Amino acid sequence: MAITSSGPPTLIVLWRQGSVVNGRTVKIGGDVATTLAEFTSRCAETLASDAPSYDPDSPPEDDPQRIADRSEAFDTALMDALSLAGSHEKAKREDFGRRIICWAVIHGTGESQTIYVHKNNPVQLASKPLVAGLIDDALATMSEPLLAFDEHFDVVITPDELYILDHSDFEGLFKESDAVLALTKTWAEKITSTIPSTPGSAEALEKVLRRNGVIRKKVTSIIRRPYFDALDPKLVAKRLGEHGMKKSSYMKDGKLDFTEETIQDLVRFLNEDLFSGDFSGERFAASGKQRLGR
């Protein structure tokens, strides 16, 4: 675990233009730099190298901290822009009128670089028709943008891994952009080529993945499961029957049939979301899972 929170901090803001991520370095000094460094130092003290591994289908309950490989940040354009740190152009006044998606405080460079990211636009009140401040006991118009920061960070990026502190904000930044949606074809083809599927299944699954974030999470979760590569039509057919799912509704000619009507059921099935009540015998589908200790 190589986490840096010492040395002069660099502050950047980022925004998107389509699939392109733009960034600016914000000039800081004095109390602002000192306070931001205090924020990152306190955050670094809370990071645990033995935190549970991140799973998109297993949202945390009590302790939100999760560790993930850097490859979990699917939006590589955003990752690249964050890694550039102080190499971005210096921010100008007009840059703060953009739709900023996040700000980050960065310490170190190269193999010692640590990036503290918050999914938030720090610009406050600048869009209001009248912003005033108390100056010499009287209100005066303030025309310059005001920036506000707190010590909440959503993800900390090191050269080796990600420390995810806010599950939903991490996914909002790195798993829901146009660049990420472009990966849905790859995921759909991975599912339908690993488990023999009918013609048209990959296209149908990709279409749903592009519009449904819940299904996207479950599909990326399925692909990482240890059992995924071992699935075959015979085993799948057997398990379908055990869950009371008619083989004829979900398979054709011995292959899985992904359609608009079957995709939700099949994804839940492959992700092990289906279960029956021990006492009622009723069938249920879990929206998420928490793993139990052995």
Short mmCIF file of the C-alpha atoms (twelve columns), coordinates in Angstrom:
data_MODEL
# 
_entry.id   MODEL 
# 
loop_
_atom_site.group_PDB 
_atom_site.id 
_atom_site.type_symbol 
_atom_site.label_atom_id 
_atom_site.label_alt_id 
_atom_site.label_comp_id 
_atom_site.label_asym_id 
_atom_site.label_seq_id 
_atom_site.Cartn_x 
_atom_site.Cartn_y 
_atom_site.Cartn_z 
_atom_site.pdbx_PDB_model_num 
ATOM 1   C CA . MET A 1   0.000   0.000   0.000   1 
ATOM 2   C CA . ALA A 2   1.709   3.196   -1.216  1 
ATOM 3   C CA . ILE A 3   -0.357  6.130   0.044   1 
ATOM 4   C CA . THR A 4   1.037   9.636   -0.024  1 
ATOM 5   C CA . SER A 5   -0.464  12.545  1.902   1 
ATOM 6   C CA . SER A 6   2.633   14.665  2.405   1 
ATOM 7   C CA . GLY A 7   4.298   17.264  0.254   1 
ATOM 8   C CA . PRO A 8   2.692   20.214  -1.537  1 
ATOM 9   C CA . PRO A 9   -0.876  19.393  -2.670  1 
ATOM 10  C CA . THR A 10  -2.094  19.994  -6.211  1 
ATOM 11  C CA . LEU A 11  -5.760  20.863  -6.746  1 
ATOM 12  C CA . ILE A 12  -7.526  20.110  -10.025 1 
ATOM 13  C CA . VAL A 13  -11.100 20.328  -11.320 1 
ATOM 14  C CA . LEU A 14  -12.465 18.193  -14.159 1 
ATOM 15  C CA . TRP A 15  -15.426 18.283  -16.540 1 
ATOM 16  C CA . ARG A 16  -16.645 16.215  -19.468 1 
ATOM 17  C CA . GLN A 17  -17.317 17.133  -23.072 1 
ATOM 18  C CA . GLY A 18  -18.807 13.955  -24.527 1 
ATOM 19  C CA . SER A 19  -16.227 11.213  -24.083 1 
ATOM 20  C CA . VAL A 20  -13.422 13.743  -23.505 1 
ATOM 21  C CA . VAL A 21  -12.413 14.738  -19.980 1 
ATOM 22  C CA . ASN A 22  -10.899 18.195  -19.513 1 
ATOM 23  C CA . GLY A 23  -9.032  19.411  -16.465 1 
ATOM 24  C CA . ARG A 24  -7.556  22.541  -14.979 1 
ATOM 25  C CA . THR A 25  -5.052  23.067  -12.196 1 
ATOM 26  C CA . VAL A 26  -6.292  25.520  -9.568  1 
ATOM 27  C CA . LYS A 27  -3.615  27.752  -8.123  1 
ATOM 28  C CA . ILE A 28  -3.557  27.413  -4.339  1 
ATOM 29  C CA . GLY A 29  -1.329  28.496  -1.500  1 
ATOM 30  C CA . GLY A 30  -1.256  29.572  2.107   1 
ATOM 31  C CA . ASP A 31  -4.143  28.437  4.310   1 
ATOM 32  C CA . VAL A 32  -5.981  26.773  1.420   1 
ATOM 33  C CA . ALA A 33  -3.067  24.457  0.615   1 
ATOM 34  C CA . THR A 34  -2.477  23.733  4.285   1 
ATOM 35  C CA . THR A 35  -6.132  22.865  4.933   1 
ATOM 36  C CA . LEU A 36  -6.438  20.635  1.872   1 
ATOM 37  C CA . ALA A 37  -3.286  18.796  2.981   1 
ATOM 38  C CA . GLU A 38  -4.873  18.311  6.403   1 
ATOM 39  C CA . PHE A 39  -7.968  16.854  4.719   1 
ATOM 40  C CA . THR A 40  -5.937  14.295  2.771   1 
ATOM 41  C CA . SER A 41  -3.786  13.426  5.780   1 
ATOM 42  C CA . ARG A 42  -6.837  12.619  7.884   1 
ATOM 43  C CA . CYS A 43  -8.326  10.612  5.025   1 
ATOM 44  C CA . ALA A 44  -5.114  8.597   4.577   1 
ATOM 45  C CA . GLU A 45  -5.214  7.628   8.255   1 
ATOM 46  C CA . THR A 46  -8.618  5.965   7.748   1 
ATOM 47  C CA . LEU A 47  -7.586  3.770   4.793   1 
ATOM 48  C CA . ALA A 48  -7.352  0.087   5.654   1 
ATOM 49  C CA . SER A 49  -5.234  -2.270  3.565   1 
ATOM 50  C CA . ASP A 50  -7.372  -5.196  4.755   1 
ATOM 51  C CA . ALA A 51  -10.706 -3.677  3.703   1 
ATOM 52  C CA . PRO A 52  -13.043 -6.040  1.781   1 
ATOM 53  C CA . SER A 53  -12.704 -6.264  -1.988  1 
ATOM 54  C CA . TYR A 54  -15.055 -4.199  -4.107  1 
ATOM 55  C CA . ASP A 55  -17.978 -5.992  -5.769  1 
ATOM 56  C CA . PRO A 56  -20.412 -3.943  -7.891  1 
ATOM 57  C CA . ASP A 57  -23.295 -6.186  -6.812  1 
ATOM 58  C CA . SER A 58  -22.521 -6.107  -3.105  1 
ATOM 59  C CA . PRO A 59  -23.074 -2.577  -1.791  1 
ATOM 60  C CA . PRO A 60  -21.547 -2.006  1.631   1 
ATOM 61  C CA . GLU A 61  -23.690 -1.562  4.701   1 
ATOM 62  C CA . ASP A 62  -21.869 -0.563  7.881   1 
ATOM 63  C CA . ASP A 63  -18.315 0.096   6.653   1 
ATOM 64  C CA . PRO A 64  -18.354 1.536   3.131   1 
ATOM 65  C CA . GLN A 65  -14.613 1.201   2.478   1 
ATOM 66  C CA . ARG A 66  -13.647 -1.243  -0.276  1 
ATOM 67  C CA . ILE A 67  -10.413 -1.974  -2.156  1 
ATOM 68  C CA . ALA A 68  -10.316 -2.562  -5.901  1 
ATOM 69  C CA . ASP A 69  -7.818  -2.950  -8.698  1 
ATOM 70  C CA . ARG A 70  -7.327  0.178   -10.788 1 
ATOM 71  C CA . SER A 71  -8.935  -1.641  -13.717 1 
ATOM 72  C CA . GLU A 72  -12.295 -1.249  -11.929 1 
ATOM 73  C CA . ALA A 73  -12.225 2.413   -12.926 1 
ATOM 74  C CA . PHE A 74  -13.738 1.740   -16.342 1 
ATOM 75  C CA . ASP A 75  -13.602 5.375   -17.456 1 
ATOM 76  C CA . THR A 76  -9.940  5.423   -18.486 1 
ATOM 77  C CA . ALA A 77  -10.238 8.962   -19.872 1 
ATOM 78  C CA . LEU A 78  -11.138 10.213  -16.403 1 
ATOM 79  C CA . MET A 79  -8.313  8.208   -14.851 1 
ATOM 80  C CA . ASP A 80  -5.833  9.661   -17.322 1 
ATOM 81  C CA . ALA A 81  -7.040  13.200  -16.650 1 
ATOM 82  C CA . LEU A 82  -6.687  12.696  -12.886 1 
ATOM 83  C CA . SER A 83  -3.187  11.256  -13.275 1 
ATOM 84  C CA . LEU A 84  -2.031  14.325  -15.217 1 
ATOM 85  C CA . ALA A 85  -2.368  16.297  -11.971 1 
ATOM 86  C CA . GLY A 86  -0.530  19.621  -12.237 1 
ATOM 87  C CA . SER A 87  0.186   19.140  -15.950 1 
ATOM 88  C CA . HIS A 88  -3.217  20.616  -16.800 1 
ATOM 89  C CA . GLU A 89  -3.530  24.244  -17.844 1 
ATOM 90  C CA . LYS A 90  -4.022  26.760  -15.082 1 
ATOM 91  C CA . ALA A 91  -7.689  27.427  -14.299 1 
ATOM 92  C CA . LYS A 92  -9.192  30.730  -15.399 1 
ATOM 93  C CA . ARG A 93  -12.324 32.415  -14.129 1 
ATOM 94  C CA . GLU A 94  -14.459 31.135  -17.013 1 
ATOM 95  C CA . ASP A 95  -13.493 27.539  -16.247 1 
ATOM 96  C CA . PHE A 96  -15.519 27.663  -13.033 1 
ATOM 97  C CA . GLY A 97  -18.676 28.212  -15.052 1 
ATOM 98  C CA . ARG A 98  -18.391 24.734  -16.544 1 
ATOM 99  C CA . ARG A 99  -20.243 21.659  -15.285 1 
ATOM 100 C CA . ILE A 100 -17.452 20.377  -13.079 1 
ATOM 101 C CA . ILE A 101 -17.900 16.688  -12.211 1 
ATOM 102 C CA . CYS A 102 -15.230 16.369  -9.534  1 
ATOM 103 C CA . TRP A 103 -12.245 17.916  -7.861  1 
ATOM 104 C CA . ALA A 104 -9.134  16.165  -6.630  1 
ATOM 105 C CA . VAL A 105 -6.190  16.806  -4.367  1 
ATOM 106 C CA . ILE A 106 -2.991  15.112  -5.504  1 
ATOM 107 C CA . HIS A 107 0.244   14.381  -3.673  1 
ATOM 108 C CA . GLY A 108 3.409   13.043  -5.259  1 
ATOM 109 C CA . THR A 109 4.160   11.961  -8.814  1 
ATOM 110 C CA . GLY A 110 4.672   8.719   -10.699 1 
ATOM 111 C CA . GLU A 111 4.959   5.682   -8.441  1 
ATOM 112 C CA . SER A 112 4.377   7.799   -5.347  1 
ATOM 113 C CA . GLN A 113 1.301   9.628   -6.628  1 
ATOM 114 C CA . THR A 114 -1.898  9.477   -4.557  1 
ATOM 115 C CA . ILE A 115 -5.115  11.091  -5.821  1 
ATOM 116 C CA . TYR A 116 -7.964  12.027  -3.469  1 
ATOM 117 C CA . VAL A 117 -11.179 12.491  -5.474  1 
ATOM 118 C CA . HIS A 118 -14.538 14.005  -4.547  1 
ATOM 119 C CA . LYS A 119 -17.515 13.815  -6.937  1 
ATOM 120 C CA . ASN A 120 -18.724 17.338  -6.447  1 
ATOM 121 C CA . ASN A 121 -18.677 20.756  -8.080  1 
ATOM 122 C CA . PRO A 122 -16.900 23.019  -5.582  1 
ATOM 123 C CA . VAL A 123 -18.280 26.197  -7.183  1 
ATOM 124 C CA . GLN A 124 -20.933 27.649  -4.893  1 
ATOM 125 C CA . LEU A 125 -23.544 30.319  -5.545  1 
ATOM 126 C CA . ALA A 126 -21.894 31.578  -8.737  1 
ATOM 127 C CA . SER A 127 -25.047 30.934  -10.778 1 
ATOM 128 C CA . LYS A 128 -27.349 32.959  -8.505  1 
ATOM 129 C CA . PRO A 129 -28.549 36.346  -9.835  1 
ATOM 130 C CA . LEU A 130 -27.386 38.082  -6.672  1 
ATOM 131 C CA . VAL A 131 -24.624 36.937  -4.334  1 
ATOM 132 C CA . ALA A 132 -23.603 39.266  -1.529  1 
ATOM 133 C CA . GLY A 133 -21.111 39.160  1.282   1 
ATOM 134 C CA . LEU A 134 -20.776 41.124  4.497   1 
ATOM 135 C CA . ILE A 135 -17.960 43.603  4.058   1 
ATOM 136 C CA . ASP A 136 -17.363 46.381  6.613   1 
ATOM 137 C CA . ASP A 137 -20.746 45.625  8.226   1 
ATOM 138 C CA . ALA A 138 -22.623 46.066  4.943   1 
ATOM 139 C CA . LEU A 139 -23.689 43.667  2.188   1 
ATOM 140 C CA . ALA A 140 -21.758 44.051  -1.040  1 
ATOM 141 C CA . THR A 141 -22.185 42.248  -4.342  1 
ATOM 142 C CA . MET A 142 -19.715 39.416  -4.931  1 
ATOM 143 C CA . SER A 143 -19.094 38.678  -8.596  1 
ATOM 144 C CA . GLU A 144 -16.223 36.222  -8.333  1 
ATOM 145 C CA . PRO A 145 -16.964 32.481  -8.070  1 
ATOM 146 C CA . LEU A 146 -16.840 31.016  -4.572  1 
ATOM 147 C CA . LEU A 147 -15.362 27.549  -4.057  1 
ATOM 148 C CA . ALA A 148 -16.138 25.337  -1.085  1 
ATOM 149 C CA . PHE A 149 -14.321 22.151  -0.071  1 
ATOM 150 C CA . ASP A 150 -14.770 19.583  2.670   1 
ATOM 151 C CA . GLU A 151 -12.764 16.558  3.762   1 
ATOM 152 C CA . HIS A 152 -15.102 13.983  2.247   1 
ATOM 153 C CA . PHE A 153 -13.440 11.939  -0.498  1 
ATOM 154 C CA . ASP A 154 -15.174 9.279   -2.580  1 
ATOM 155 C CA . VAL A 155 -12.161 7.379   -3.873  1 
ATOM 156 C CA . VAL A 156 -8.422  7.432   -3.241  1 
ATOM 157 C CA . ILE A 157 -6.260  6.312   -6.162  1 
ATOM 158 C CA . THR A 158 -2.769  4.907   -5.661  1 
ATOM 159 C CA . PRO A 159 -0.415  3.466   -8.292  1 
ATOM 160 C CA . ASP A 160 -1.618  -0.050  -7.400  1 
ATOM 161 C CA . GLU A 161 -5.229  0.145   -6.276  1 
ATOM 162 C CA . LEU A 162 -8.362  2.098   -5.495  1 
ATOM 163 C CA . TYR A 163 -9.744  2.783   -2.038  1 
ATOM 164 C CA . ILE A 164 -13.467 3.225   -2.567  1 
ATOM 165 C CA . LEU A 165 -15.027 5.264   0.232   1 
ATOM 166 C CA . ASP A 166 -18.391 6.033   -1.369  1 
ATOM 167 C CA . HIS A 167 -19.788 3.195   -3.471  1 
ATOM 168 C CA . SER A 168 -22.401 5.154   -5.444  1 
ATOM 169 C CA . ASP A 169 -20.237 8.213   -6.122  1 
ATOM 170 C CA . PHE A 170 -17.369 6.013   -7.314  1 
ATOM 171 C CA . GLU A 171 -19.684 4.296   -9.783  1 
ATOM 172 C CA . GLY A 172 -21.206 7.619   -10.814 1 
ATOM 173 C CA . LEU A 173 -17.752 8.856   -11.774 1 
ATOM 174 C CA . PHE A 174 -16.162 5.776   -13.299 1 
ATOM 175 C CA . LYS A 175 -18.981 3.476   -14.444 1 
ATOM 176 C CA . GLU A 176 -21.760 5.574   -15.937 1 
ATOM 177 C CA . SER A 177 -20.149 7.808   -18.557 1 
ATOM 178 C CA . ASP A 178 -20.400 7.573   -22.352 1 
ATOM 179 C CA . ALA A 179 -16.941 5.991   -22.392 1 
ATOM 180 C CA . VAL A 180 -18.150 3.222   -20.097 1 
ATOM 181 C CA . LEU A 181 -21.328 2.590   -22.086 1 
ATOM 182 C CA . ALA A 182 -19.080 1.824   -25.045 1 
ATOM 183 C CA . LEU A 183 -17.889 -1.254  -23.117 1 
ATOM 184 C CA . THR A 184 -21.358 -2.815  -22.992 1 
ATOM 185 C CA . LYS A 185 -20.795 -4.598  -26.312 1 
ATOM 186 C CA . THR A 186 -17.666 -6.276  -24.910 1 
ATOM 187 C CA . TRP A 187 -19.517 -7.429  -21.779 1 
ATOM 188 C CA . ALA A 188 -22.489 -8.727  -23.751 1 
ATOM 189 C CA . GLU A 189 -20.217 -10.687 -26.088 1 
ATOM 190 C CA . LYS A 190 -18.273 -12.073 -23.117 1 
ATOM 191 C CA . ILE A 191 -21.449 -13.457 -21.538 1 
ATOM 192 C CA . THR A 192 -22.938 -14.876 -24.739 1 
ATOM 193 C CA . SER A 193 -19.690 -16.415 -25.999 1 
ATOM 194 C CA . THR A 194 -18.748 -18.042 -22.688 1 
ATOM 195 C CA . ILE A 195 -22.232 -19.533 -22.282 1 
ATOM 196 C CA . PRO A 196 -23.493 -20.675 -25.718 1 
ATOM 197 C CA . SER A 197 -26.362 -18.346 -26.632 1 
ATOM 198 C CA . THR A 198 -28.789 -17.934 -29.502 1 
ATOM 199 C CA . PRO A 199 -28.138 -15.582 -32.442 1 
ATOM 200 C CA . GLY A 200 -29.160 -12.066 -31.505 1 
ATOM 201 C CA . SER A 201 -28.582 -12.607 -27.791 1 
ATOM 202 C CA . ALA A 202 -25.473 -10.424 -27.647 1 
ATOM 203 C CA . GLU A 203 -27.235 -7.549  -29.397 1 
ATOM 204 C CA . ALA A 204 -30.295 -7.791  -27.148 1 
ATOM 205 C CA . LEU A 205 -28.151 -7.891  -24.011 1 
ATOM 206 C CA . GLU A 206 -26.015 -4.954  -25.140 1 
ATOM 207 C CA . LYS A 207 -29.142 -2.862  -25.743 1 
ATOM 208 C CA . VAL A 208 -30.376 -3.472  -22.206 1 
ATOM 209 C CA . LEU A 209 -26.921 -2.911  -20.688 1 
ATOM 210 C CA . ARG A 210 -26.690 0.521   -22.254 1 
ATOM 211 C CA . ARG A 211 -29.874 1.747   -20.613 1 
ATOM 212 C CA . ASN A 212 -30.042 -0.212  -17.346 1 
ATOM 213 C CA . GLY A 213 -27.403 0.472   -14.704 1 
ATOM 214 C CA . VAL A 214 -28.648 -2.291  -12.377 1 
ATOM 215 C CA . ILE A 215 -28.248 -4.932  -15.084 1 
ATOM 216 C CA . ARG A 216 -24.784 -3.505  -15.900 1 
ATOM 217 C CA . LYS A 217 -23.662 -3.987  -12.306 1 
ATOM 218 C CA . LYS A 218 -24.922 -7.557  -12.254 1 
ATOM 219 C CA . VAL A 219 -23.325 -8.482  -15.586 1 
ATOM 220 C CA . THR A 220 -19.924 -7.110  -14.545 1 
ATOM 221 C CA . SER A 221 -20.363 -9.049  -11.307 1 
ATOM 222 C CA . ILE A 222 -21.166 -12.286 -13.182 1 
ATOM 223 C CA . ILE A 223 -18.058 -11.994 -15.331 1 
ATOM 224 C CA . ARG A 224 -15.822 -11.847 -12.257 1 
ATOM 225 C CA . ARG A 225 -17.392 -14.887 -10.548 1 
ATOM 226 C CA . PRO A 226 -15.060 -17.911 -10.179 1 
ATOM 227 C CA . TYR A 227 -17.738 -20.210 -11.594 1 
ATOM 228 C CA . PHE A 228 -18.406 -18.147 -14.722 1 
ATOM 229 C CA . ASP A 229 -15.913 -19.786 -17.088 1 
ATOM 230 C CA . ALA A 230 -17.120 -23.257 -16.047 1 
ATOM 231 C CA . LEU A 231 -20.769 -22.707 -16.986 1 
ATOM 232 C CA . ASP A 232 -22.062 -24.948 -19.768 1 
ATOM 233 C CA . PRO A 233 -25.561 -25.496 -21.246 1 
ATOM 234 C CA . LYS A 234 -26.119 -28.802 -19.420 1 
ATOM 235 C CA . LEU A 235 -25.370 -27.302 -16.001 1 
ATOM 236 C CA . VAL A 236 -27.344 -24.156 -16.796 1 
ATOM 237 C CA . ALA A 237 -30.394 -26.181 -17.854 1 
ATOM 238 C CA . LYS A 238 -30.211 -28.227 -14.647 1 
ATOM 239 C CA . ARG A 239 -30.034 -25.138 -12.433 1 
ATOM 240 C CA . LEU A 240 -32.896 -23.470 -14.307 1 
ATOM 241 C CA . GLY A 241 -35.104 -26.433 -13.436 1 
ATOM 242 C CA . GLU A 242 -34.068 -26.300 -9.791  1 
ATOM 243 C CA . HIS A 243 -35.293 -22.695 -9.678  1 
ATOM 244 C CA . GLY A 244 -38.605 -23.594 -11.283 1 
ATOM 245 C CA . MET A 245 -37.736 -21.780 -14.505 1 
ATOM 246 C CA . LYS A 246 -38.993 -23.521 -17.618 1 
ATOM 247 C CA . LYS A 247 -36.122 -24.464 -19.888 1 
ATOM 248 C CA . SER A 248 -38.292 -23.801 -22.950 1 
ATOM 249 C CA . SER A 249 -38.724 -20.163 -21.880 1 
ATOM 250 C CA . TYR A 250 -35.024 -19.439 -21.500 1 
ATOM 251 C CA . MET A 251 -33.211 -21.810 -23.842 1 
ATOM 252 C CA . LYS A 252 -33.540 -22.675 -27.524 1 
ATOM 253 C CA . ASP A 253 -31.691 -25.540 -29.179 1 
ATOM 254 C CA . GLY A 254 -29.617 -26.006 -26.024 1 
ATOM 255 C CA . LYS A 255 -28.519 -22.350 -25.901 1 
ATOM 256 C CA . LEU A 256 -29.451 -19.469 -23.624 1 
ATOM 257 C CA . ASP A 257 -31.901 -17.105 -25.275 1 
ATOM 258 C CA . PHE A 258 -31.392 -13.485 -24.197 1 
ATOM 259 C CA . THR A 259 -34.349 -11.338 -25.214 1 
ATOM 260 C CA . GLU A 260 -36.051 -8.224  -23.828 1 
ATOM 261 C CA . GLU A 261 -38.403 -10.568 -21.961 1 
ATOM 262 C CA . THR A 262 -35.795 -12.960 -20.530 1 
ATOM 263 C CA . ILE A 263 -32.734 -10.810 -19.834 1 
ATOM 264 C CA . GLN A 264 -33.658 -9.670  -16.328 1 
ATOM 265 C CA . ASP A 265 -34.474 -13.216 -15.185 1 
ATOM 266 C CA . LEU A 266 -31.382 -14.725 -16.809 1 
ATOM 267 C CA . VAL A 267 -29.033 -12.106 -15.380 1 
ATOM 268 C CA . ARG A 268 -30.465 -12.619 -11.888 1 
ATOM 269 C CA . PHE A 269 -30.151 -16.374 -12.362 1 
ATOM 270 C CA . LEU A 270 -26.530 -16.243 -13.535 1 
ATOM 271 C CA . ASN A 271 -25.653 -13.843 -10.721 1 
ATOM 272 C CA . GLU A 272 -27.097 -16.217 -8.100  1 
ATOM 273 C CA . ASP A 273 -29.764 -13.732 -7.039  1 
ATOM 274 C CA . LEU A 274 -32.626 -16.238 -6.946  1 
ATOM 275 C CA . PHE A 275 -33.630 -18.113 -3.819  1 
ATOM 276 C CA . SER A 276 -36.634 -19.657 -2.096  1 
ATOM 277 C CA . GLY A 277 -37.885 -18.898 1.384   1 
ATOM 278 C CA . ASP A 278 -36.990 -21.683 3.798   1 
ATOM 279 C CA . PHE A 279 -40.456 -21.686 5.354   1 
ATOM 280 C CA . SER A 280 -42.837 -20.177 2.793   1 
ATOM 281 C CA . GLY A 281 -41.237 -21.833 -0.210  1 
ATOM 282 C CA . GLU A 282 -41.861 -18.609 -2.123  1 
ATOM 283 C CA . ARG A 283 -39.348 -17.595 -4.771  1 
ATOM 284 C CA . PHE A 284 -37.469 -14.312 -4.384  1 
ATOM 285 C CA . ALA A 285 -34.839 -12.285 -6.238  1 
ATOM 286 C CA . ALA A 286 -32.212 -10.420 -4.218  1 
ATOM 287 C CA . SER A 287 -31.351 -6.887  -5.307  1 
ATOM 288 C CA . GLY A 288 -27.897 -7.208  -3.708  1 
ATOM 289 C CA . LYS A 289 -25.952 -9.637  -1.590  1 
ATOM 290 C CA . GLN A 290 -23.817 -9.473  1.519   1 
ATOM 291 C CA . ARG A 291 -21.430 -12.398 1.892   1 
ATOM 292 C CA . LEU A 292 -21.556 -14.196 5.230   1 
ATOM 293 C CA . GLY A 293 -18.552 -15.399 7.154   1 
ATOM 294 C CA . ARG A 294 -17.892 -19.123 7.172   1 
# 
